[in-house]
């Protein structure tokens, strides 16, 4: 079966979710573009958008429409060539509307799982629950006569576990998109020793078609991205806990969030990142990874406690940030949660005190936004961290310790065989997490 034929009937499970809707968008656009090829004229391309939520399915259609319009507006010259035989399409606006119609026309929203029984390719983007994934994929596979391929978007569950429990015999691989899939360029590709090589070739062709960068990861729980993020997050929590010997928990959270953002030149601090991913999601990933890491203790009492108090983070359906470790106003952090009082404490109550305690920033500091597009980043960071090493301030000490820990995590991922090289670790963190420099570096030697 050719690449085009494999994409004629596709299903996306969990299509109304943030990840699923992005996968749906990218795949629907790729299928529509394939339908324009002369050899595909007259062939039907269908993508089933499957989700349990009718409301969610209704909501994704305007999202897809709006995103496709943005895509079409950037490629009107190509679209004119696609529709050159359509004398009725004259204005660019008419061509764009037609393309939107054609993309939307391949999508079939439904709550009925049974439609996946006809698909040859199935994307799974349900919650990070191994048992749920196995149950759904087993059900489909027992009722689908087409011997389908499964692309799971899991960010932590070992592919071998799903493959064996669902009896998929080499017809599943991990295709981990980063959030949001429509924007993020990175995909982690995870295979098992049984994965069909033809399926892997297809995965690379599909990634090229949707303009993604693939980094392969070995099938070890958490893979590269979450393997680093989870440990990096636990370090941040533990560093904040250590600071509570002298500061309140909200003050400690503020300080470590600032250190991990400003002193490591990241787009957001670690507590904000945990909120973005979802505090509850982080706990679920920890629960998935912990049994596979006998030499590590991958849990956090503080994380568990804030979740018990109803603090989950994540995003609203509008894309706005939910409150988590931090409270947000127009997506800007303005307060930190205090588990003892079960309330948020405004930064204005203690920011000046904490900033004074951390000390002045090292000479040569540039914000992530200012430095990210610089061509001489290595020169900038070498000078910046050299200056940091010459300081004796609390902020400098915490920043250097955090950077060294991040480096050690990256090196461990290579040593444990999760990543093939430090370059792969750095590519994941640079591309998937938008770090300004890779965690495996010489800055903290």
C-alpha positions in Angstrom: 0.0 0.0 0.0 1.4 3.4 -1.0 1.7 6.4 1.3 -1.3 8.1 -0.3 -3.4 5.0 0.0 -2.6 4.6 3.7 -3.9 8.1 4.2 -7.2 7.6 2.5 -9.1 6.5 5.6 -7.7 7.7 9.0 -9.1 8.0 12.5 -8.0 10.3 15.3 -9.0 9.1 18.8 -9.4 12.0 21.3 -9.9 14.5 18.4 -11.5 17.2 20.6 -8.5 17.5 22.9 -5.6 19.9 22.5 -3.3 17.3 21.0 -5.9 15.4 19.1 -7.3 18.5 17.4 -3.8 19.5 16.3 -3.2 16.1 14.9 -6.6 16.2 13.1 -5.7 19.6 11.6 -2.3 18.6 10.3 -3.5 15.3 8.9 -6.6 16.7 7.3 -4.5 19.3 5.5 -2.0 16.6 4.3 -4.8 14.4 3.1 -6.4 17.3 1.2 -3.1 18.2 -0.4 -2.7 14.5 -1.5 -6.2 14.5 -3.0 -5.0 17.2 -5.5 -2.5 14.9 -7.1 -3.6 13.7 -10.6 -3.3 10.1 -9.6 -5.7 10.6 -6.7 -8.4 12.3 -8.7 -11.7 10.8 -7.8 -10.4 9.1 -4.7 -12.1 9.7 -1.4 -10.1 10.8 1.6 -11.7 10.6 5.0 -10.5 11.4 8.5 -12.7 10.4 11.4 -12.6 12.8 14.3 -13.6 10.6 17.2 -14.3 11.9 20.7 -16.7 11.1 23.5 -17.7 14.8 23.8 -20.3 16.2 21.4 -19.6 19.7 22.7 -15.8 19.2 22.2 -16.3 18.0 18.6 -18.5 21.0 17.8 -15.8 23.2 19.2 -13.0 21.8 17.1 -14.6 22.6 13.8 -14.3 26.4 14.1 -10.8 25.9 15.3 -9.9 23.8 12.2 -11.6 26.3 10.0 -9.6 29.2 11.4 -6.3 27.4 11.2 -6.9 26.3 7.7 -7.6 29.8 6.7 -4.2 30.9 8.1 -2.5 28.1 6.1 -4.3 29.0 2.9 -3.5 32.7 3.2 0.2 31.8 3.2 0.1 29.7 0.0 -2.3 31.5 -2.3 0.1 31.2 -5.3 0.2 27.4 -4.9 -3.5 27.2 -4.4 -4.0 29.2 -7.7 -2.2 26.4 -9.5 -4.2 23.7 -7.7 -7.5 25.3 -8.8 -6.4 26.6 -12.2 -9.1 24.5 -13.9 -11.8 26.2 -11.8 -13.0 29.1 -13.9 -15.5 30.0 -11.2 -12.7 30.8 -8.7 -11.2 34.2 -9.5 -10.5 36.2 -6.4 -8.0 34.9 -3.8 -10.7 35.0 -1.2 -12.7 32.5 -3.3 -9.8 30.2 -3.7 -9.1 30.3 0.0 -12.7 29.6 0.9 -12.7 26.6 -1.5 -9.6 25.2 0.1 -11.1 25.5 3.5 -14.2 23.7 2.2 -12.1 20.9 0.8 -10.2 20.4 4.0 -13.3 20.5 6.2 -15.0 18.1 3.8 -12.6 15.3 4.6 -13.4 15.5 8.4 -16.1 13.4 9.9 -16.8 14.3 13.6 -18.3 11.5 15.5 -18.7 9.9 19.0 -18.9 6.4 17.5 -15.7 4.4 18.0 -17.0 1.9 15.4 -16.0 4.2 12.4 -12.4 3.4 13.3 -13.0 -0.2 12.3 -12.7 0.9 8.7 -9.4 2.9 9.0 -6.0 1.7 8.0 -4.2 4.3 10.1 -5.3 5.4 13.6 -3.8 8.2 15.7 -4.4 7.8 19.4 -4.4 10.9 21.5 -6.5 10.0 24.6 -5.4 10.6 28.2 -2.0 9.4 29.4 -3.6 6.2 30.9 -2.0 2.9 29.8 -5.1 0.8 30.6 -7.4 3.1 28.6 -5.1 3.1 25.6 -4.8 -0.7 25.7 -8.6 -1.1 26.0 -9.5 1.2 23.1 -6.8 -0.1 20.7 -7.7 -3.7 21.6 -11.3 -3.1 20.8 -10.6 -1.5 17.5 -8.0 -4.1 16.4 -10.4 -7.0 17.2 -13.1 -5.4 14.9 -10.9 -3.9 12.2 -10.2 -6.3 9.2 -7.7 -3.9 7.7 -4.7 -4.8 10.0 -4.4 -1.1 10.8 -1.3 0.8 12.0 -1.5 2.7 15.3 0.4 6.0 16.0 0.1 6.7 19.7 0.8 10.2 21.0 1.8 9.0 24.4 4.5 11.1 26.0 5.5 8.6 28.6 4.0 5.1 28.4 6.3 2.4 27.0 5.2 1.4 23.5 6.1 -2.2 24.2 3.6 -2.3 27.0 0.8 -1.1 24.8 1.9 -3.4 21.9 2.0 -6.5 24.0 -1.2 -5.9 26.1 -3.2 -4.9 23.0 -1.6 -7.7 20.9 -0.6 -5.4 18.1 2.4 -7.3 16.9 4.6 -4.6 15.6 1.8 -2.4 14.3 2.2 0.4 16.8 4.8 3.1 17.3 5.1 6.2 19.4 4.6 9.4 17.5 4.8 12.0 20.2 3.7 15.5 19.0 4.6 18.5 21.2 2.0 20.9 22.4 0.4 22.5 20.4 1.0 20.2 17.4 0.0 22.9 14.8 2.9 25.0 16.0 5.6 22.8 17.5 8.0 21.4 15.0 9.2 18.4 17.0 8.0 14.8 17.1 9.6 12.0 19.1 9.5 8.7 17.3 9.5 5.6 19.5 9.6 2.1 18.1 10.0 -1.4 19.5 12.1 -4.3 18.3 8.9 -5.6 16.5 7.9 -2.4 14.7 7.3 -2.9 11.0 10.1 -1.1 9.1 7.6 -0.1 6.4 5.6 1.6 9.1 8.7 3.5 10.2 9.4 4.6 6.7 5.8 5.9 6.4 6.2 7.8 9.7 9.2 9.7 8.3 7.3 10.4 5.1 4.3 11.7 7.1 6.5 13.8 9.3 8.1 15.4 6.1 4.6 16.0 4.7 3.5 17.9 7.8 6.9 19.6 8.1 8.0 18.1 11.4 11.4 17.3 12.8 11.8 13.7 14.1 14.0 12.8 16.9 14.1 9.0 17.7 13.9 7.9 21.3 14.4 4.5 22.7 11.3 2.8 24.3 12.0 3.8 27.9 9.2 5.4 30.0 9.1 9.2 29.6 11.3 9.1 26.5 13.6 12.1 26.0 11.3 15.1 26.5 9.5 14.1 29.6 12.5 12.2 30.8 14.2 15.6 31.1 11.2 17.7 32.1 10.0 15.5 34.9 13.4 15.3 36.6 14.0 19.0 35.9 10.6 19.8 37.6 11.4 17.6 40.6 14.7 19.4 41.0 12.8 22.7 41.0 10.3 21.5 43.6 13.0 20.1 45.8 15.0 23.4 45.6 11.9 25.3 46.6 11.4 23.0 49.5 15.0 23.5 50.7 14.4 27.3 50.6 11.4 27.0 53.0 14.0 26.7 55.8 14.2 30.4 55.5 11.3 31.5 53.3 7.6 30.8 52.9 6.5 28.3 50.2 5.1 31.0 48.0 8.3 33.0 48.3 10.4 29.9 47.5 8.2 29.1 44.5 8.6 32.6 43.2 12.4 32.5 43.7 13.0 29.1 42.0 10.6 30.0 39.1 12.6 33.2 38.6 16.0 31.4 38.8 14.9 28.7 36.3 13.6 31.3 33.9 16.1 34.2 34.1 19.3 32.6 35.3 18.9 29.7 32.8 17.4 32.0 30.0 14.3 30.0 29.4 10.9 31.1 28.0 9.2 30.4 31.3 10.2 29.3 34.8 9.8 25.7 36.0 6.7 26.2 38.0 5.0 28.0 35.2 6.0 25.2 32.9 4.5 22.6 35.2 1.3 24.6 35.3 1.3 24.8 31.5 1.8 21.0 31.1 -0.7 20.5 33.9 0.2 19.7 37.5 -2.1 16.7 37.4 -0.6 15.6 34.1 2.9 15.8 35.6 1.7 13.5 38.5 0.3 11.0 36.0 3.6 11.0 34.0 5.5 10.4 37.3 3.2 7.5 38.1 3.8 6.0 34.7 7.6 6.4 34.9 8.3 5.5 38.5 7.9 1.7 38.2 10.5 1.7 35.4 13.1 3.7 37.3 14.1 1.5 40.3 17.2 3.7 41.0 15.1 6.9 41.3 12.4 8.2 43.5 10.1 9.9 41.0 7.4 11.4 43.2 6.7 14.6 45.2 4.7 14.9 48.3 4.1 18.6 47.6 2.9 17.8 44.1 0.4 15.3 45.5 -0.7 17.7 48.2 -1.6 20.6 45.9 -3.5 18.2 43.6 -5.5 17.0 46.6 -6.4 20.6 47.2 -7.8 20.9 43.6 -4.8 22.6 42.0 -4.4 21.1 38.5 -3.0 23.8 36.1 -3.5 23.1 32.4 -5.4 25.2 29.9 -9.0 26.3 29.5 -10.7 25.4 26.2 -10.0 29.0 25.1 -6.3 28.3 25.5 -6.0 30.5 28.6 -3.8 29.2 31.4 -5.5 27.7 34.5 -4.2 28.5 37.9 -1.7 26.0 39.3 1.4 26.5 41.5 1.0 30.1 40.2 -2.1 32.2 39.7 -2.5 33.9 36.3 -4.0 37.1 35.0 -4.0 37.5 31.2 -1.6 34.5 31.2 0.9 36.5 33.4 1.8 34.9 36.8 0.8 37.3 39.6 0.7 35.0 42.7 1.9 31.7 44.2 -0.3 29.1 45.9 0.2 28.4 49.7 -1.0 24.9 50.6 -1.1 25.8 54.3 -3.6 28.6 53.8 -5.1 27.1 50.7 -4.9 30.5 49.0 -2.8 32.5 46.6 -0.3 35.1 47.9 0.3 38.0 45.5 3.9 38.5 44.3 3.6 42.2 45.3 3.6 41.1 48.9 7.1 39.6 48.7 8.7 40.0 45.3 11.1 42.9 46.3 12.3 40.9 49.4 12.9 37.8 47.2 14.6 39.7 44.5 16.9 41.3 47.0 17.7 37.9 48.5 18.6 36.5 45.1 20.9 39.4 44.3 21.6 41.3 41.1 21.6 39.4 37.7 25.0 38.5 36.3 26.6 41.0 33.8 25.6 40.1 30.3 22.1 38.9 31.1 19.6 38.9 28.2 16.1 37.7 28.4 15.1 34.6 26.5 13.1 36.7 24.0 16.0 39.0 23.4 18.6 36.3 22.9 16.7 33.5 21.1 17.4 34.8 17.6 20.9 35.9 18.2 23.5 34.2 16.0 26.3 34.4 18.6 24.4 32.7 21.4 27.3 30.5 22.4 29.5 33.6 22.9 26.7 35.3 24.9 26.1 32.3 27.2 29.8 31.6 27.7 30.3 35.2 29.0 27.1 35.2 31.0 27.8 31.9 32.9 31.4 32.8 33.4 30.2 36.0 35.2 27.7 34.0 37.2 30.5 31.7 38.4 32.4 34.7 39.7 29.4 35.7 41.9 28.6 34.6 45.4 24.9 35.6 45.4 22.1 33.2 46.2 20.6 33.6 42.8 23.9 32.8 41.1 24.5 29.7 43.3 20.9 28.4 42.6 21.2 29.1 38.9 24.5 27.3 38.5 23.2 24.3 40.5 20.1 24.2 38.4 22.1 24.3 35.2 24.4 21.6 36.3 21.5 19.4 37.3 19.8 19.9 33.9 23.1 18.9 32.3 23.4 15.8 34.4 19.8 14.8 33.5 20.6 15.2 29.8 23.8 13.1 30.2 21.9 10.4 32.1 19.3 10.1 29.3 22.2 9.2 26.9 23.9 6.9 29.4 20.7 5.1 30.1 20.1 4.6 26.4 17.0 6.7 26.2 18.6 9.1 23.7 21.2 8.1 21.1 23.3 11.2 21.7 23.5 14.4 23.6 22.7 16.2 20.3 19.3 14.4 20.3 18.7 15.5 23.9 19.6 19.1 23.0 17.4 19.0 19.9 14.4 17.9 21.9 14.9 20.6 24.5 15.7 23.3 22.0 12.9 22.5 19.6 10.2 21.0 21.8 10.7 23.2 24.9 12.2 26.2 23.2 15.3 26.4 25.4 17.8 28.9 24.3 20.7 26.4 24.7 20.8 22.6 25.0 21.1 21.1 28.5 24.2 19.1 27.7 26.8 21.8 27.4 30.1 23.1 28.8 28.7 26.2 30.5 28.5 24.5 33.9 31.8 22.6 33.9 
